[in-house]
Structure formats: structure tokens, C-alpha cells
Amino acid sequence: MFKTIEWTPAGVMMLDQRLLPLEEVYVTLTDYPGVAAAIRDMLIRGAPAIGVAAAMGVAIGLREVARQSSDEARDAKFDEVCQLLAGTRPTAVNLFWAIDRMRRKYAATRHLNWPERVAAMEREAVAIHAEDVECCQRIGRHGQVLLAGNSGVLTHCNAGALATGGYGTALGVIRAAVENGKRLHVYADETRPYLQGARLTAWELRQLDVPVTVITDNMSGHFMSKGKIQAVVVGADRIAANGDTANKIGTFMVAVLASYHHIPFYVAAPFSTVDFTLSSGQSIPIEERNAREVTHIRDIQLTPDGVEIGNPAFDVTPSHLITAIVTDQGVARPPFVESLGRLHAG
């Protein structure tokens, strides 16, 4: 089975997702600017995986921090490392959660000598990775009961092992259902413009031997109307306190179609994806990516020169279109202000 990301003595090893499904290539990054570039350029992507990568980027940055000549210089360099990594992708809250956790560990290890401190930070990053895999497995256990056997499930973008430390969120729910003996057929939206569904979700499901049909983004309503789809499961990059959910662009459209066809729409994400500092999705920052992702597929140009291009990476699905939010802490149902609050408190 493939590995999305792994801490090694040589550096941070990642599967280059830009090359899938045609090539399975692993790269090893030996410094924090390399990790930051990998996150920014989508060598690795998916909110939980970005969080793990950021934690490992901070840990590998400690090696350079340790070379500074004074405590003040080390603290300044550490802050520089964290700021560079935090500036890579603005929407995924897991990125900031992981960096904040590494900042707290840095403060808590101030009494140690530098070799011990570096080792402690590396262990923290490895722990974040292991915890993410366990978290996704709990999401799968909580969510699989929502899926009926012998049914079709639509997913958008990629929220599997490739988007996490391992196992997956939305695909984790599907994996757990299959592991519990349920027969499912997955419909994977291709997810323009980066084609994560066509390239990554379909590849993952083939690795798992789960039946999958790739459809273009404008086909989901058709397949819903024909009775092929009985549930929708998607991931999330940030969830506001009221349940409004930011996920890959096109998710909002899928939620509207699911509502029209009376099909349950489930969001699956680690509880750390819930941002209680935001009362609604209106405050979630939306990343605007390079126009070339729309104008080209690899080196093939699709659009005329000179036209304006919009390329928001995410959209926000209002909470009233969401049937349930599946987290590692349990399943939240409307009203989400109350149910997410209870999970947070308990």
C-alpha cells in the first residue's frame, strides 16, 4: 500500500500527487522551504495531510534553528519557519492547528538542550501523523453506519489516504463500510480544475478494489436523477461553528443537487477542522489559485489567450444543506451550533 507522507532520517518523504495516476514517485525533502513549496505547489494536498506536512516541516526546520548563535536568534528563526509554512495555503485550518501545536511544543521544551529539543519536536510531528491515521479510522467507524449496503455513493475531490496521514476522511467512511461487508459503488466527480477525483480518488479506490465510476462535474445531477446515487460523502478544509463547510470548489453545487433529490449529504473531517473562532462560513478565507490550472492540463492549453480566469480553490456549503458532519469525536446533526458545541465540550 502506498504512503502519503512519512518521517525518515533523511527528511520528509512524500508521494508526489501531481504525477498520479500515471507515475508513483516519492520525493524526500530535506529542509523546511522544500516542505513549504510541496504544500503550496500541491505535491501534497488535503487538509489533514497538509497539517501533518506542516508539522514535519517545522520539525525539520528545527535543525536550522539549532544552528543559530543565541536563544533570541533561534526564536526568531523558529518564527520564520512557522510563518513560511503558515503562508502556503490559507483555507485549510489543519495547517494552522498543526503549526500552533508545534509552537506549543517548542515552548514546552525550552528547558532541554538542543539535541533533546530537536528530537522532541520530531517525535511530536510523528505523533501528529500517527494520531491523524487513528483519527481517520474513528471517522470511518462513526460514519460507515450512515451508508446503506448495495448503494451508490458520490464523492467530490479526494478525501482519502492521499489527503490525510492515512486511511482517509470521506473515503475513510467508504472504506469502513466496505470493511464491514457493505457493497458500495462509488461515483467520483472528476473535480476540475485539478482533477483530484479523476486522478486521485479513482486511483485510490482501484488500489482498494472498490468499484468506482468517474463522472465529469456536470454529470452528478443526471446520475442522481436516475437513482444511481443514494448518499454523498465529502471532506472539508474548514468548518465554521455553525456547520458551514469549506471544501473543494464544486462541493456547494453537489450539495444543492443532493438537496433537490432528497439525498443525504455528509461531511467527514477531523474535529480539528472545526474552527470555533468563525461563527459562519462567510468568514472563511478562500484561496485563489493560479489561472494556469484552468487554462491548461499539464502542457495542453484549453482556453483562448487573453480571457479572464477565475480559480477559487474552495467554496462554502451552507449548513442547512448538510445532513450530518462525521468527526472522530462523533456525528453532529443540525442544529450544528449545538451539536458541534456538545462534541467540543465533551
C-alpha positions in Angstrom: 0.0 0.0 0.0 1.2 3.5 -0.8 2.3 6.0 1.8 1.2 9.7 1.5 3.9 11.1 3.8 6.5 9.7 6.2 9.2 11.0 8.5 12.5 9.4 7.7 16.1 10.0 8.9 16.9 11.6 5.6 13.9 14.0 5.6 10.2 14.2 4.9 9.2 11.6 2.2 6.1 12.4 0.2 4.2 10.7 -2.7 4.2 13.3 -5.5 0.4 13.5 -6.1 0.9 15.8 -9.2 2.1 12.8 -11.1 -0.6 10.3 -10.3 -2.2 8.2 -11.6 0.5 7.7 -14.3 3.6 7.7 -12.1 4.1 6.7 -8.5 7.1 8.8 -7.5 8.3 9.5 -3.9 10.4 12.6 -3.1 12.4 13.3 0.1 12.5 16.9 1.3 15.5 17.8 3.5 14.6 21.4 4.5 11.6 23.5 5.5 11.4 25.7 2.4 11.1 22.4 0.4 8.2 21.3 2.5 6.6 24.7 2.2 6.9 24.5 -1.6 5.5 21.0 -1.7 2.4 22.2 0.2 2.0 25.3 -1.9 2.5 23.5 -5.2 0.2 20.7 -4.3 2.8 17.9 -4.3 0.8 17.0 -1.2 -2.7 18.2 -0.6 -5.8 17.6 1.5 -6.3 19.5 4.8 -5.2 16.7 7.2 -2.2 15.8 5.1 -1.2 19.5 4.9 -1.3 19.6 8.7 1.0 16.6 9.0 3.3 18.0 6.4 3.4 21.4 8.2 4.3 19.7 11.5 7.1 17.8 9.8 8.2 21.0 8.1 8.5 22.7 11.4 10.4 19.7 12.9 12.9 19.7 10.0 13.3 23.4 10.3 14.5 23.0 13.9 17.7 21.6 12.5 18.4 25.0 11.1 17.1 26.8 14.1 19.6 24.9 16.2 22.5 26.4 14.2 21.7 29.9 15.4 24.1 31.5 17.8 21.7 32.7 20.6 18.3 32.0 22.1 17.0 35.2 20.6 18.2 34.2 17.1 16.8 30.7 17.5 13.4 32.0 18.5 13.4 34.5 15.5 14.4 31.7 13.1 11.7 29.4 14.5 9.1 32.1 14.0 10.4 32.5 10.4 10.0 28.7 9.8 6.4 28.7 11.2 5.4 31.8 9.2 6.7 30.4 5.9 4.7 27.2 6.3 1.6 29.1 7.5 1.6 31.2 4.4 1.3 28.2 2.0 -2.5 27.5 1.9 -4.9 29.9 3.6 -8.1 27.9 3.7 -7.2 24.6 5.4 -7.4 25.1 9.2 -5.5 21.9 9.9 -2.3 23.7 8.7 -2.6 26.4 11.4 -3.7 23.8 14.0 -0.6 21.7 13.4 1.7 24.7 13.4 0.2 26.0 16.7 0.7 22.6 18.3 4.4 22.6 17.2 4.7 26.2 18.6 3.4 25.0 22.0 5.8 22.0 21.9 8.7 24.4 21.2 7.7 26.5 24.2 7.3 23.4 26.4 10.8 22.1 25.5 12.7 25.3 26.3 14.4 23.6 29.3 16.0 20.9 27.2 19.4 21.1 25.4 19.2 21.5 21.7 19.7 17.8 20.6 17.0 16.8 23.0 14.7 19.6 21.9 15.1 18.8 18.2 14.4 15.1 18.9 11.2 16.1 21.0 9.9 18.2 18.1 10.5 15.4 15.6 8.6 13.0 17.9 5.7 15.5 18.1 5.5 15.7 14.3 5.5 11.9 14.1 2.8 11.7 16.8 0.6 14.2 14.8 0.9 11.8 11.8 0.0 8.7 13.8 -2.9 10.5 15.5 -4.3 11.6 12.2 -4.4 8.0 10.9 -6.2 6.9 14.1 -8.5 9.9 13.8 -9.5 8.9 10.3 -10.2 5.3 11.4 -12.5 6.7 14.1 -14.3 8.9 11.5 -14.7 5.7 9.4 -16.3 3.8 12.2 -18.7 6.6 13.1 -19.6 7.3 9.5 -20.0 3.8 8.0 -23.3 3.2 9.8 -24.8 6.1 7.7 -24.3 4.2 4.5 -26.6 1.5 3.3 -25.3 -1.6 1.6 -25.9 -2.1 -2.1 -25.9 1.6 -2.7 -24.2 4.3 -4.8 -22.1 6.9 -3.1 -20.9 10.1 -4.7 -17.8 11.8 -3.5 -16.1 15.1 -4.7 -12.4 15.8 -4.9 -10.2 13.4 -2.9 -10.6 12.8 0.8 -8.8 9.5 1.1 -5.4 8.4 2.4 -3.8 10.7 -0.1 -5.4 13.7 1.6 -4.6 12.6 5.1 -1.9 10.9 7.1 -3.5 7.6 6.0 -6.9 5.9 5.6 -9.0 9.0 4.7 -12.0 11.0 5.8 -14.8 10.8 3.2 -13.1 7.7 1.7 -12.4 6.5 5.2 -16.2 6.3 5.7 -16.5 4.4 2.5 -13.5 2.1 3.3 -15.0 1.3 6.8 -18.4 0.5 5.2 -16.8 -1.9 2.7 -14.7 -3.5 5.5 -18.0 -4.1 7.4 -19.3 -6.1 4.4 -21.4 -3.4 2.7 -21.3 -3.4 -1.1 -20.9 0.1 -2.5 -20.3 1.6 -5.9 -18.6 5.0 -5.7 -19.2 7.8 -8.2 -16.2 10.1 -8.3 -16.6 13.6 -9.7 -13.5 14.4 -11.7 -13.2 17.7 -9.8 -12.0 20.4 -12.2 -9.7 22.1 -12.5 -7.1 19.9 -10.7 -8.9 16.6 -11.4 -8.3 15.2 -7.9 -11.4 12.9 -8.3 -10.4 11.6 -11.7 -6.7 11.2 -10.9 -6.5 10.5 -7.2 -9.8 9.2 -5.8 -10.2 6.8 -8.7 -6.6 5.6 -8.3 -7.1 5.1 -4.5 -10.3 3.1 -5.0 -8.7 0.9 -7.6 -5.9 0.2 -5.1 -8.6 -0.8 -2.6 -10.6 -2.9 -5.1 -13.7 -0.7 -4.6 -15.9 -0.3 -7.7 -15.7 3.3 -9.0 -17.2 5.2 -11.9 -15.6 8.6 -12.8 -18.0 11.2 -13.9 -17.5 14.8 -15.0 -18.6 17.5 -12.6 -21.7 18.4 -14.6 -23.0 14.8 -14.6 -23.8 14.4 -10.9 -27.4 15.7 -11.2 -28.0 13.3 -14.1 -26.9 10.3 -12.0 -28.8 11.4 -9.0 -32.0 11.7 -11.1 -31.5 8.2 -12.4 -31.4 6.8 -8.9 -27.7 5.7 -9.1 -26.7 7.7 -6.0 -28.1 7.2 -2.5 -25.6 9.3 -0.5 -22.9 11.9 -0.9 -19.8 12.0 1.3 -17.2 14.7 1.1 -14.3 16.0 3.1 -13.7 19.5 4.5 -10.9 22.0 4.7 -12.6 24.2 7.3 -15.9 24.1 9.2 -17.4 27.1 10.9 -19.1 26.9 14.3 -22.5 26.9 12.7 -21.6 23.9 10.4 -20.9 25.9 7.2 -18.2 23.9 5.4 -15.5 25.0 3.0 -14.4 22.2 0.7 -13.1 21.9 -2.8 -14.7 24.1 -5.4 -17.9 22.4 -6.7 -19.0 20.9 -3.4 -21.7 23.6 -2.9 -23.2 22.6 -6.3 -23.2 19.0 -5.4 -24.9 19.8 -2.0 -27.7 21.8 -3.8 -28.3 18.9 -6.2 -28.4 16.4 -3.4 -30.9 18.5 -1.5 -33.1 18.8 -4.6 -33.1 15.0 -5.0 -33.5 14.3 -1.2 -30.2 12.5 -1.0 -28.3 12.8 2.3 -25.2 14.9 2.2 -22.5 14.0 4.7 -19.3 15.9 5.6 -16.4 13.8 7.1 -13.5 15.6 8.7 -11.3 15.5 11.9 -12.8 17.6 14.7 -9.7 19.8 14.5 -11.2 21.0 11.1 -13.9 22.9 13.1 -12.9 26.5 13.6 -14.9 27.8 16.5 -13.5 31.3 16.1 -15.7 31.7 13.0 -19.4 31.9 13.5 -20.2 31.2 9.9 -18.7 30.3 6.6 -18.8 33.9 5.4 -15.5 34.5 7.3 -13.6 31.5 5.8 -10.8 32.8 3.6 -11.0 31.3 0.1 -7.7 30.6 -1.7 -7.4 31.8 -5.3 -5.0 29.7 -7.3 -3.0 30.2 -10.5 -5.0 30.7 -13.6 -2.9 28.1 -15.4 -4.7 25.3 -13.5 -7.8 26.3 -15.5 -6.2 27.2 -18.8 -4.0 24.1 -19.1 -4.0 20.4 -18.4 -0.3 19.8 -17.9 1.2 21.4 -21.1 -2.0 21.4 -23.2 -3.8 24.7 -23.4 -7.6 24.6 -23.3 -8.7 28.3 -23.3 -8.0 31.2 -25.7 -5.3 33.6 -24.9 -6.3 36.8 -23.2 -9.6 35.7 -21.5 -10.1 36.3 -17.8 -9.9 33.3 -15.5 -11.4 32.7 -12.1 -9.9 29.9 -10.0 -11.1 29.8 -6.4 -9.9 26.6 -4.8 -12.8 26.2 -2.5 -16.5 27.1 -2.0 -18.6 27.1 1.2 -21.6 24.8 1.6 -24.2 26.3 3.9 -25.0 24.2 6.9 -28.7 23.8 6.0 -27.7 21.6 3.1 -25.7 19.3 5.3 -27.3 16.2 6.7 -24.6 15.4 9.2 -20.9 16.1 10.0 -18.9 13.0 10.8 -15.9 13.6 13.0 -13.5 11.5 15.1 -15.5 12.7 18.2 -18.8 11.5 16.8 -21.6 12.5 14.4 -23.1 16.0 14.6 -26.5 16.8 13.2 -28.5 20.0 12.8 -28.5 22.4 14.5 -24.8 22.3 14.3 -24.1 25.2 16.7 -25.5 22.9 19.4 -24.2 19.5 18.3 -20.7 20.7 17.4 -20.6 22.6 20.7 -21.5 19.5 22.6 -18.8 17.5 20.9 -16.3 20.3 21.7 -17.3 20.4 25.3 -17.3 16.7 25.9 
